[in-house]
Amino acid sequence: MSDGSAAWRPVSRPGPLRETVRETLEDMIVHGVLGAGERLREETMAERLQVSRQPIREALQHLAQDGFVDLRQGRGAYVHVPTRQEIDDVFQVRTVLEAQAARLAAQRITEPTLRELNEMYERGAAAAGGVDTRVLVDLNHSFHALIIRSAGNAVLTDVLAGLQKRIDWYFAVVAVKRAPSSWEQHEEILKALTDRDERRAAELMTDHVSQTGSAFAERFVPMA
């Protein structure tokens, strides 16, 4: 198990302990503190988070249900290694939904939200040459989330929210390499939204999400 000392801290946030532990471990998986294929030893994690093994065990069960952890009979828990099919499935769904979100946002986005999106773009573009994966992932997440919210479709928003942690996890693997071109594409999407060009916004978002999916698949999973 990687040390990641700065990320390991006692769990003390309010709420059910098992849920707090789950969120902590999920965040560490998403941001690579716990790497794909890594064994997750209950006793080690309990010691580092300063909790008993029971909430660790419960958290691992939930993370397994969500696809972040594999529980292997007699062998323990391991961070899940996504298959090429899983990656393709997630990005196929994401591409369709986010393209539609961009199309709807081009119709419905307000001027204050456009200003907010432009400010977010400026922050992201400034950070794109950096190596802080967490910052890059968070900015990317926020940019897309604002477009999705601007679409004004609650069902679409809820479905994408269910995929968001997995999307962040995949993006974190390629964030440093992908960020410069990603934010150039964000600029083009922002222009299409500003111009209220529904078709262009959808096309640009389709290409943008597809490129991220391809970059992740090539970097993270050996090609057959």
C-alpha positions as CSV (number, residue, x, y, z in Angstrom):
1,M,0.0,0.0,0.0
2,S,1.5,3.4,-1.0
3,D,2.3,5.7,1.9
4,G,0.5,8.9,0.7
5,S,1.1,10.3,4.2
6,A,-0.5,13.6,3.6
7,A,-3.8,11.9,2.5
8,W,-4.0,9.6,5.5
9,R,-5.5,11.5,8.4
10,P,-7.8,10.5,11.3
11,V,-11.4,10.4,10.3
12,S,-13.4,12.8,12.4
13,R,-16.0,14.4,10.2
14,P,-19.7,14.2,11.3
15,G,-22.1,11.6,10.0
16,P,-22.2,7.8,10.1
17,L,-18.6,6.6,10.5
18,R,-18.9,3.9,7.8
19,E,-20.0,6.6,5.3
20,T,-17.2,9.0,6.3
21,V,-14.7,6.2,5.9
22,R,-16.2,5.2,2.5
23,E,-16.0,8.8,1.2
24,T,-12.4,9.0,2.4
25,L,-11.3,5.8,0.8
26,E,-13.2,6.6,-2.4
27,D,-11.5,9.9,-2.6
28,M,-8.1,8.3,-2.2
29,I,-8.8,5.8,-5.0
30,V,-10.1,8.6,-7.3
31,H,-7.0,10.6,-6.8
32,G,-4.5,7.8,-7.0
33,V,-3.3,7.6,-3.4
34,L,-4.6,4.0,-3.5
35,G,-3.6,2.7,-6.9
36,A,-5.5,0.3,-9.2
37,G,-4.8,-3.3,-8.2
38,E,-3.4,-2.3,-4.8
39,R,-4.3,-4.6,-1.9
40,L,-6.3,-2.8,0.8
41,R,-5.4,-4.2,4.2
42,E,-8.1,-3.6,6.8
43,E,-5.7,-3.4,9.8
44,T,-3.4,-0.9,8.0
45,M,-6.2,1.4,6.9
46,A,-7.9,1.2,10.4
47,E,-4.6,2.2,12.0
48,R,-4.0,5.1,9.6
49,L,-7.5,6.4,9.8
50,Q,-7.7,5.8,13.5
51,V,-10.9,3.8,13.4
52,S,-11.8,0.2,14.1
53,R,-11.8,-2.4,11.4
54,Q,-15.6,-2.7,11.3
55,P,-16.3,0.7,9.5
56,I,-13.4,-0.2,7.2
57,R,-15.0,-3.5,6.4
58,E,-18.4,-1.9,5.8
59,A,-16.9,0.8,3.6
60,L,-15.1,-1.8,1.5
61,Q,-18.4,-3.6,0.9
62,H,-20.0,-0.3,-0.3
63,L,-17.0,0.5,-2.5
64,A,-17.2,-3.0,-4.0
65,Q,-20.9,-2.4,-4.9
66,D,-19.9,0.9,-6.6
67,G,-17.2,-0.7,-8.6
68,F,-14.1,0.8,-6.9
69,V,-13.0,-2.3,-5.0
70,D,-12.8,-6.0,-5.7
71,L,-13.4,-8.4,-2.8
72,R,-11.7,-11.7,-3.5
73,Q,-12.7,-14.7,-1.5
74,G,-9.9,-15.7,0.9
75,R,-7.5,-13.0,-0.6
76,G,-8.9,-9.7,0.7
77,A,-9.8,-6.4,-0.9
78,Y,-8.1,-4.8,-3.9
79,V,-8.6,-1.5,-5.7
80,H,-10.5,-2.4,-8.9
81,V,-8.7,-2.3,-12.2
82,P,-11.2,-1.2,-14.9
83,T,-11.5,-3.3,-18.0
84,R,-11.6,-1.8,-21.5
85,Q,-15.3,-2.7,-21.7
86,E,-16.1,-0.8,-18.6
87,I,-14.2,2.2,-19.9
88,D,-16.0,2.1,-23.2
89,D,-19.4,1.7,-21.5
90,V,-18.9,4.7,-19.2
91,F,-17.6,7.0,-22.0
92,Q,-20.3,5.9,-24.4
93,V,-23.0,6.9,-21.9
94,R,-21.1,10.0,-20.8
95,T,-20.6,11.2,-24.4
96,V,-24.3,11.0,-25.2
97,L,-25.5,12.6,-22.0
98,E,-22.9,15.4,-22.0
99,A,-23.5,16.2,-25.6
100,Q,-27.2,16.6,-24.9
101,A,-26.3,18.7,-21.8
102,A,-24.2,21.0,-24.0
103,R,-27.0,21.3,-26.5
104,L,-29.6,22.2,-23.9
105,A,-27.1,24.6,-22.1
106,A,-26.7,26.5,-25.4
107,Q,-30.4,27.2,-25.3
108,R,-30.8,27.9,-21.6
109,I,-27.6,29.2,-20.1
110,T,-27.9,32.6,-18.5
111,E,-25.6,35.5,-18.9
112,P,-24.5,35.3,-15.2
113,T,-23.7,31.6,-15.6
114,L,-21.7,32.4,-18.8
115,R,-19.7,34.8,-16.8
116,E,-19.1,32.2,-14.1
117,L,-18.2,29.6,-16.7
118,N,-15.7,32.1,-18.3
119,E,-14.1,32.7,-14.9
120,M,-13.9,29.0,-14.3
121,Y,-12.3,28.6,-17.7
122,E,-9.7,31.2,-16.9
123,R,-8.8,29.4,-13.7
124,G,-8.6,26.1,-15.5
125,A,-6.5,27.4,-18.3
126,A,-4.0,28.9,-15.8
127,A,-3.7,25.6,-14.0
128,A,-3.5,23.4,-17.1
129,G,0.3,23.4,-17.2
130,G,0.6,22.3,-13.6
131,V,1.1,18.9,-12.0
132,D,-1.4,19.0,-9.1
133,T,-3.8,16.3,-10.2
134,R,-6.4,17.1,-7.5
135,V,-6.6,20.7,-8.7
136,L,-6.9,19.7,-12.3
137,V,-9.6,17.1,-11.6
138,D,-11.6,19.5,-9.4
139,L,-11.5,22.3,-12.0
140,N,-12.5,19.9,-14.8
141,H,-15.3,18.6,-12.7
142,S,-16.6,22.1,-11.9
143,F,-16.5,23.2,-15.5
144,H,-18.5,20.2,-16.7
145,A,-20.9,20.3,-13.8
146,L,-21.8,23.9,-14.5
147,I,-22.7,23.1,-18.1
148,I,-24.7,20.1,-17.0
149,R,-26.6,22.2,-14.4
150,S,-27.2,24.9,-17.1
151,A,-29.0,22.3,-19.2
152,G,-31.9,22.4,-16.8
153,N,-32.8,18.7,-17.0
154,A,-33.0,17.1,-13.6
155,V,-33.0,13.6,-14.8
156,L,-29.9,14.1,-17.0
157,T,-28.2,15.8,-14.1
158,D,-29.0,12.9,-11.7
159,V,-27.8,10.2,-14.1
160,L,-24.5,12.0,-14.7
161,A,-24.0,12.6,-11.0
162,G,-24.1,8.8,-10.6
163,L,-21.2,8.5,-13.0
164,Q,-19.2,11.5,-11.7
165,K,-16.9,9.8,-9.3
166,R,-15.9,7.2,-11.8
167,I,-15.4,9.9,-14.4
168,D,-13.1,11.8,-12.0
169,W,-11.2,8.6,-11.3
170,Y,-10.6,8.0,-15.0
171,F,-9.7,11.6,-15.7
172,A,-7.2,11.8,-12.8
173,V,-5.0,9.1,-14.5
174,V,-4.5,11.4,-17.5
175,A,-5.1,14.8,-16.0
176,V,-1.6,16.2,-16.2
177,K,-1.0,15.1,-19.8
178,R,-4.5,15.8,-20.9
179,A,-5.1,19.2,-19.2
180,P,-3.6,21.6,-21.8
181,S,-5.6,20.2,-24.8
182,S,-8.6,19.7,-22.6
183,W,-8.8,23.4,-21.6
184,E,-8.3,24.4,-25.2
185,Q,-11.4,22.3,-26.0
186,H,-13.2,23.8,-23.1
187,E,-12.6,27.3,-24.6
188,E,-14.2,26.2,-27.9
189,I,-17.2,24.7,-26.0
190,L,-17.5,28.0,-24.0
191,K,-17.5,30.0,-27.3
192,A,-20.2,27.7,-28.7
193,L,-22.4,28.2,-25.6
194,T,-21.8,32.0,-25.7
195,D,-22.9,32.0,-29.4
196,R,-25.9,29.9,-28.5
197,D,-24.8,27.4,-31.1
198,E,-26.5,24.2,-30.0
199,R,-25.2,22.0,-32.8
200,R,-21.6,23.2,-32.4
201,A,-21.7,22.8,-28.6
202,A,-22.9,19.2,-28.8
203,E,-20.4,18.3,-31.5
204,L,-17.5,19.8,-29.5
205,M,-18.6,18.1,-26.3
206,T,-18.8,14.8,-28.2
207,D,-15.3,15.1,-29.5
208,H,-14.0,16.3,-26.1
209,V,-15.4,13.5,-24.0
210,S,-14.4,10.9,-26.6
211,Q,-10.8,12.0,-26.6
212,T,-10.6,11.8,-22.8
213,G,-12.0,8.3,-23.0
214,S,-9.4,7.2,-25.6
215,A,-6.6,8.8,-23.6
216,F,-7.6,7.0,-20.5
217,A,-8.0,3.6,-22.2
218,E,-4.5,3.9,-23.8
219,R,-2.8,5.0,-20.6
220,F,-4.5,2.8,-18.0
221,V,-5.5,-0.5,-19.7
222,P,-3.2,-2.6,-21.9
223,M,-4.7,-2.7,-25.4
224,A,-5.7,-6.2,-26.6
